[in-house]
Amino acid sequence: MEFVGQMRILTVDDDEGSRKLIKAMLTPLGCQVFTASSGAEAVDMVGSGKWDAILMDIAMPEMDGITALGIIREKYPMEDLPVVMVTGSDDMEARYRALELRANDFIVKPVEQGELMARLGNILTMHWAKRELEERLKEAEEAQDEMMKMMGSVVHDIKGALTCAKGFLELAITEDEASGISLPGGFVHKALTAVDRAGGIAEEANNVSAMSRGKLKPKIMDVDLKAVLGKRLGDFRGVASNNNMNMKLECSVDSPVARVDRALLEKLFGNLVSGAVRRAGAKGSVTGSITPSGDEYLMVEVKDNGAGSTHPFRQRLFDRECQEEFRESGLDSQTGIGMSFSRMAVEAMGGKMWVTSEPGAGTSFSFMLPAGQTALAGASGRKD
């Protein structure tokens, strides 16, 4: 039998013969075996190297194995560094104490090679598997980080191209107006709207990439939710008027101030109101509401009275891979990137987001955000 990889084992015993015996048993199995003659020496060696397991004698002068185990466990949990206690007696109190300190196992002297291989082999196999898994996860995270970096670079290039296209379209509009000639159907204006939308998607993709890599940190400050939501609803008043839609804002909070990133909040409200307007359609209604949620949060809801849906997985609406499935079900999410960004933005600001939808009752996006100091002070005043 050989252990997986070249294991680094530290055997600790004040008896030189015991140390040599264990080293002789483990070295032929492919292990690197190091020795310490006291608990204090073991503690020093553990702090200066990387180990796969420790075999620790309990009864040693000066610092015994129990004391050394306690010190080691202050820094290294049992799943990171297995420690097998070696004892030459049936001192149950010492064993209980070692278990309390998270010893992984026990071996009784005189140590037999078969038992040593069986007990240590099980522990080392699990330990090595855990380490392999951690390394694979690290590699996967690094690969994902590289992919996100590449995505950010691609998005940057796309935004540059869209900016050029927008400039040419605006120039075409200006020249058409000056010459009195324009394309039928407002095609140039429609193209400009499409370019703006594509630019918004590219910006959202860039933000998702940045947040995934921890590069976009929210700039938290007190922000008036009513003012920002009201502005975003106002941005669609023209569309609402042309389609006989009803747009309204309700607020039951004296001071609707939340601790958020203003820029992220504006983009979040823009996504939600735009989607609600599209789902509601002509003669529909969109309502934005702000209500208290306990003493420390405010709840925001953007609701439409569109067709709605009973799709069983609508809570996965924020996952990009589910977007096609949702579009087919009637619960259109605008874009996977947009909804993914919305959820990430809310969570980055310390909140929680969810969606509800029922046939004939429309769709509602709701989220909670931490209340600002002004709002908390107002709530305290109302209680008094």
PLY file of the C-alpha trace (Angstrom):
ply
format ascii 1.0
element vertex 384
property float x
property float y
property float z
element edge 383
property int vertex1
property int vertex2
end_header
0.00 0.00 0.00
1.19 3.50 -0.87
-0.50 6.75 0.01
-1.66 9.14 -2.70
1.04 11.72 -3.42
4.05 12.37 -1.23
2.54 13.03 2.18
4.37 15.13 4.76
3.88 13.51 8.17
5.07 14.89 11.50
5.47 12.31 14.28
5.81 13.71 17.80
7.10 11.59 20.70
9.64 12.11 23.49
10.81 8.52 22.98
13.37 8.30 20.19
12.65 4.62 19.58
8.95 5.31 18.96
9.81 8.09 16.53
12.20 5.86 14.57
9.67 3.02 14.49
6.88 5.13 12.99
9.29 6.68 10.50
10.44 3.23 9.44
6.82 2.13 8.94
5.74 5.15 6.86
8.79 5.99 4.75
8.49 2.89 2.50
4.89 3.95 1.76
6.04 7.14 0.02
5.67 9.49 3.00
8.10 12.20 4.03
8.35 11.69 7.79
9.68 14.41 10.10
10.07 14.08 13.85
9.72 16.25 16.95
10.64 15.26 20.49
8.25 17.51 22.40
4.94 19.31 22.10
6.67 22.69 21.98
8.92 21.60 19.12
5.88 20.24 17.26
4.04 23.56 17.59
7.06 25.40 16.15
7.38 22.96 13.24
3.67 23.12 12.41
3.87 26.90 12.14
6.84 26.80 9.76
5.72 24.18 7.23
2.81 22.54 5.42
1.73 19.15 6.77
-0.68 16.44 5.71
-1.01 14.82 9.14
0.48 14.71 12.65
0.97 11.68 14.89
1.05 13.12 18.43
1.99 11.22 21.60
-0.21 12.26 24.52
2.17 11.70 27.45
5.29 13.91 27.09
7.21 16.01 29.63
7.00 19.82 29.64
4.32 20.38 26.97
2.20 17.25 26.53
0.32 16.22 23.42
-3.06 17.52 24.64
-1.65 21.01 25.22
0.11 21.00 21.85
-3.09 19.86 20.13
-5.00 22.75 21.70
-2.48 25.27 20.40
-2.49 23.73 16.91
-6.29 23.73 16.76
-6.38 27.48 17.43
-5.06 27.95 13.89
-5.66 24.68 12.03
-9.13 23.01 12.13
-9.33 19.22 11.97
-10.45 19.21 8.33
-7.31 21.18 7.33
-4.74 19.36 9.45
-5.52 15.85 10.73
-4.00 14.98 14.13
-3.91 11.37 15.34
-3.20 11.00 19.05
-0.91 8.16 20.17
-1.37 6.85 23.70
0.21 4.10 25.75
-2.53 3.99 28.41
-6.29 3.71 28.84
-6.56 7.25 30.26
-10.15 7.97 29.17
-10.07 11.51 30.57
-7.14 12.37 28.28
-8.98 10.85 25.31
-12.13 12.84 26.04
-10.06 16.01 26.29
-8.38 15.24 22.96
-11.77 14.69 21.32
-12.98 18.02 22.69
-9.97 19.61 21.00
-10.94 17.93 17.71
-8.42 15.09 17.47
-9.14 13.07 14.33
-8.36 9.60 15.73
-6.35 7.54 18.26
-3.70 4.82 18.04
-2.68 2.73 21.05
0.96 1.82 21.74
2.69 -0.39 20.85
1.92 0.83 17.35
1.27 -1.93 14.84
1.92 -1.24 11.16
-1.43 -2.64 10.00
-3.47 -0.47 12.34
-1.31 2.58 11.60
-1.77 2.13 7.85
-5.53 1.62 8.18
-6.25 4.58 10.45
-3.80 6.99 8.85
-4.70 5.80 5.34
-8.38 6.68 5.75
-7.59 10.10 7.13
-4.97 10.91 4.50
-7.18 9.77 1.63
-9.96 12.12 2.70
-7.49 14.92 3.39
-5.84 14.53 0.00
-9.23 14.42 -1.76
-10.24 17.64 0.01
-7.01 19.33 -1.06
-7.46 18.16 -4.65
-11.00 19.53 -4.67
-9.83 22.89 -3.31
-7.17 23.09 -6.02
-9.70 22.27 -8.74
-12.10 24.90 -7.40
-9.30 27.45 -7.36
-8.44 26.61 -10.95
-12.10 26.94 -11.94
-12.35 30.33 -10.21
-9.21 31.53 -11.96
-10.58 30.36 -15.32
-13.88 32.13 -14.65
-12.04 35.29 -13.67
-10.09 35.20 -16.95
-13.33 34.68 -18.87
-14.93 37.65 -17.10
-11.91 39.80 -17.89
-12.18 38.84 -21.55
-15.91 39.56 -21.48
-15.22 43.01 -20.07
-12.74 43.69 -22.85
-15.22 42.55 -25.54
-18.00 44.66 -24.04
-15.69 47.68 -24.01
-15.02 47.23 -27.74
-18.74 46.77 -28.49
-19.58 49.96 -26.61
-16.99 51.82 -28.68
-18.55 50.59 -31.92
-22.05 51.47 -30.72
-20.91 54.96 -29.77
-19.64 55.48 -33.33
-22.90 54.15 -34.80
-24.92 56.43 -32.56
-22.84 59.41 -33.64
-23.46 58.70 -37.33
-27.20 58.22 -36.75
-27.45 61.51 -34.87
-25.55 63.19 -37.69
-27.98 61.68 -40.22
-30.94 63.00 -38.26
-29.39 66.48 -38.11
-28.72 66.52 -41.86
-32.21 65.21 -42.65
-33.78 67.96 -40.56
-31.59 70.58 -42.24
-32.49 69.33 -45.73
-36.12 68.67 -44.99
-35.74 65.09 -46.19
-36.33 62.13 -43.87
-36.78 58.42 -44.27
-40.39 57.16 -43.95
-41.44 55.46 -40.77
-38.84 57.19 -38.63
-36.33 54.43 -39.38
-33.31 56.49 -38.34
-34.91 57.32 -34.99
-35.81 53.64 -34.49
-32.25 52.64 -35.32
-30.96 55.20 -32.81
-33.28 53.75 -30.16
-31.99 50.24 -30.93
-28.38 51.40 -30.67
-29.12 53.04 -27.30
-30.70 49.81 -26.10
-27.74 47.76 -27.31
-25.43 50.18 -25.51
-27.44 49.69 -22.33
-27.14 45.91 -22.61
-23.39 46.23 -23.17
-23.13 48.45 -20.09
-25.11 45.94 -18.00
-22.88 43.11 -19.23
-19.84 45.13 -18.24
-21.31 45.77 -14.79
-22.15 42.06 -14.31
-18.59 41.17 -15.30
-17.14 43.74 -12.90
-19.36 42.68 -9.99
-18.61 39.00 -10.61
-14.90 39.76 -10.27
-15.42 42.01 -7.25
-14.23 45.05 -9.23
-17.43 47.08 -8.88
-17.82 48.15 -5.27
-21.04 49.98 -4.32
-20.59 53.59 -3.16
-23.07 53.51 -0.31
-24.81 56.74 0.71
-28.24 57.97 1.82
-30.50 58.17 -1.26
-34.16 59.24 -1.51
-35.89 56.24 -3.12
-39.03 58.20 -3.94
-37.08 60.82 -5.90
-35.13 58.26 -7.94
-38.09 55.96 -8.63
-40.26 58.96 -9.47
-37.69 60.16 -12.00
-37.48 56.77 -13.67
-41.28 56.55 -13.91
-41.23 60.06 -15.35
-38.81 58.97 -18.06
-41.62 56.83 -19.50
-44.45 59.36 -19.20
-44.27 60.07 -22.94
-44.59 56.38 -23.85
-47.38 56.01 -21.30
-49.27 58.99 -22.70
-49.01 57.73 -26.28
-50.36 54.32 -25.20
-53.03 55.53 -22.74
-51.16 53.91 -19.85
-51.50 54.76 -16.18
-48.22 55.41 -14.29
-48.28 56.09 -10.56
-46.00 56.22 -7.53
-47.14 55.29 -4.03
-45.10 55.89 -0.87
-46.20 55.15 2.70
-42.88 56.15 4.29
-42.34 59.63 5.71
-38.68 59.62 4.76
-37.98 56.97 2.06
-34.19 57.14 2.38
-32.09 54.01 1.85
-28.38 53.25 2.19
-27.54 52.41 -1.43
-25.36 53.21 -4.42
-27.25 55.90 -6.36
-25.86 54.93 -9.79
-26.73 51.24 -9.31
-30.19 52.20 -8.02
-30.93 54.36 -11.07
-29.96 51.53 -13.44
-31.99 49.05 -11.38
-35.13 51.19 -11.49
-34.59 51.81 -15.20
-34.53 48.05 -15.88
-37.62 47.33 -13.81
-39.78 50.23 -15.05
-38.84 49.57 -18.70
-39.82 45.90 -18.36
-43.06 46.77 -16.56
-44.07 49.27 -19.27
-43.49 46.71 -22.00
-45.43 43.95 -20.19
-48.36 46.24 -19.34
-48.81 47.36 -22.95
-51.40 49.80 -24.28
-54.01 50.96 -21.73
-52.12 49.09 -19.00
-50.82 50.36 -15.68
-47.46 50.45 -13.89
-47.16 51.19 -10.18
-44.06 51.87 -8.15
-44.48 51.66 -4.38
-42.26 52.15 -1.32
-43.27 50.74 2.07
-41.49 50.05 5.38
-40.28 46.50 6.03
-39.53 46.11 9.71
-37.39 48.69 11.48
-34.28 48.50 9.31
-35.43 47.99 5.71
-37.58 49.60 3.03
-39.42 47.53 0.44
-39.76 48.67 -3.16
-42.20 47.12 -5.63
-42.56 47.74 -9.37
-45.81 46.15 -10.55
-47.59 45.93 -13.90
-51.04 44.61 -14.80
-49.89 42.64 -17.83
-50.64 39.03 -18.71
-48.62 37.52 -15.87
-47.48 33.90 -15.68
-47.66 30.76 -13.57
-44.27 29.50 -14.72
-43.05 27.16 -11.93
-39.47 28.44 -12.10
-40.12 32.19 -12.20
-37.82 32.75 -9.20
-35.01 31.73 -11.59
-35.91 34.66 -13.80
-32.65 36.32 -12.72
-30.54 33.47 -14.14
-29.30 34.20 -17.65
-29.51 30.57 -18.78
-33.29 30.52 -18.17
-34.21 33.52 -20.33
-35.39 31.65 -23.45
-37.54 29.39 -21.31
-39.20 32.41 -19.71
-39.80 34.22 -22.97
-41.63 31.16 -24.29
-43.76 31.06 -21.11
-44.89 34.68 -21.49
-42.94 36.03 -18.51
-40.57 38.16 -20.57
-37.55 39.27 -18.56
-36.31 41.97 -20.97
-32.76 40.58 -21.02
-30.97 37.93 -19.00
-28.10 40.35 -18.43
-30.50 43.04 -17.19
-32.19 40.80 -14.65
-28.89 39.25 -13.54
-27.53 42.75 -13.05
-30.64 43.79 -11.09
-30.33 40.96 -8.59
-26.56 41.40 -8.21
-27.02 45.13 -7.67
-29.64 44.61 -4.94
-27.53 41.98 -3.17
-24.40 44.15 -3.45
-26.30 46.89 -1.60
-27.31 44.50 1.20
-30.81 43.70 -0.04
-32.89 40.82 -1.37
-34.94 40.61 -4.59
-37.78 38.35 -5.75
-40.59 38.18 -8.34
-44.27 37.20 -8.19
-46.58 36.74 -11.18
-50.09 35.41 -11.73
-52.19 35.10 -14.90
-54.37 38.17 -15.32
-52.82 39.87 -12.27
-49.54 40.97 -13.80
-45.98 40.72 -12.57
-44.36 42.31 -9.54
-40.65 42.76 -8.88
-39.95 43.45 -5.20
-36.80 44.03 -3.21
-35.73 45.19 0.24
-32.96 47.71 0.86
-31.34 48.89 4.12
-33.03 52.03 5.44
-30.90 55.17 5.73
-30.29 57.07 8.94
-32.98 59.64 8.11
-35.56 56.93 7.58
-34.58 55.17 10.79
-34.82 58.43 12.72
-38.28 59.02 11.24
-39.41 55.53 12.24
-38.08 56.09 15.76
-39.97 59.36 15.96
-43.25 57.74 14.92
-42.88 55.16 17.68
-42.39 57.85 20.27
0 1
1 2
2 3
3 4
4 5
5 6
6 7
7 8
8 9
9 10
10 11
11 12
12 13
13 14
14 15
15 16
16 17
17 18
18 19
19 20
20 21
21 22
22 23
23 24
24 25
25 26
26 27
27 28
28 29
29 30
30 31
31 32
32 33
33 34
34 35
35 36
36 37
37 38
38 39
39 40
40 41
41 42
42 43
43 44
44 45
45 46
46 47
47 48
48 49
49 50
50 51
51 52
52 53
53 54
54 55
55 56
56 57
57 58
58 59
59 60
60 61
61 62
62 63
63 64
64 65
65 66
66 67
67 68
68 69
69 70
70 71
71 72
72 73
73 74
74 75
75 76
76 77
77 78
78 79
79 80
80 81
81 82
82 83
83 84
84 85
85 86
86 87
87 88
88 89
89 90
90 91
91 92
92 93
93 94
94 95
95 96
96 97
97 98
98 99
99 100
100 101
101 102
102 103
103 104
104 105
105 106
106 107
107 108
108 109
109 110
110 111
111 112
112 113
113 114
114 115
115 116
116 117
117 118
118 119
119 120
120 121
121 122
122 123
123 124
124 125
125 126
126 127
127 128
128 129
129 130
130 131
131 132
132 133
133 134
134 135
135 136
136 137
137 138
138 139
139 140
140 141
141 142
142 143
143 144
144 145
145 146
146 147
147 148
148 149
149 150
150 151
151 152
152 153
153 154
154 155
155 156
156 157
157 158
158 159
159 160
160 161
161 162
162 163
163 164
164 165
165 166
166 167
167 168
168 169
169 170
170 171
171 172
172 173
173 174
174 175
175 176
176 177
177 178
178 179
179 180
180 181
181 182
182 183
183 184
184 185
185 186
186 187
187 188
188 189
189 190
190 191
191 192
192 193
193 194
194 195
195 196
196 197
197 198
198 199
199 200
200 201
201 202
202 203
203 204
204 205
205 206
206 207
207 208
208 209
209 210
210 211
211 212
212 213
213 214
214 215
215 216
216 217
217 218
218 219
219 220
220 221
221 222
222 223
223 224
224 225
225 226
226 227
227 228
228 229
229 230
230 231
231 232
232 233
233 234
234 235
235 236
236 237
237 238
238 239
239 240
240 241
241 242
242 243
243 244
244 245
245 246
246 247
247 248
248 249
249 250
250 251
251 252
252 253
253 254
254 255
255 256
256 257
257 258
258 259
259 260
260 261
261 262
262 263
263 264
264 265
265 266
266 267
267 268
268 269
269 270
270 271
271 272
272 273
273 274
274 275
275 276
276 277
277 278
278 279
279 280
280 281
281 282
282 283
283 284
284 285
285 286
286 287
287 288
288 289
289 290
290 291
291 292
292 293
293 294
294 295
295 296
296 297
297 298
298 299
299 300
300 301
301 302
302 303
303 304
304 305
305 306
306 307
307 308
308 309
309 310
310 311
311 312
312 313
313 314
314 315
315 316
316 317
317 318
318 319
319 320
320 321
321 322
322 323
323 324
324 325
325 326
326 327
327 328
328 329
329 330
330 331
331 332
332 333
333 334
334 335
335 336
336 337
337 338
338 339
339 340
340 341
341 342
342 343
343 344
344 345
345 346
346 347
347 348
348 349
349 350
350 351
351 352
352 353
353 354
354 355
355 356
356 357
357 358
358 359
359 360
360 361
361 362
362 363
363 364
364 365
365 366
366 367
367 368
368 369
369 370
370 371
371 372
372 373
373 374
374 375
375 376
376 377
377 378
378 379
379 380
380 381
381 382
382 383
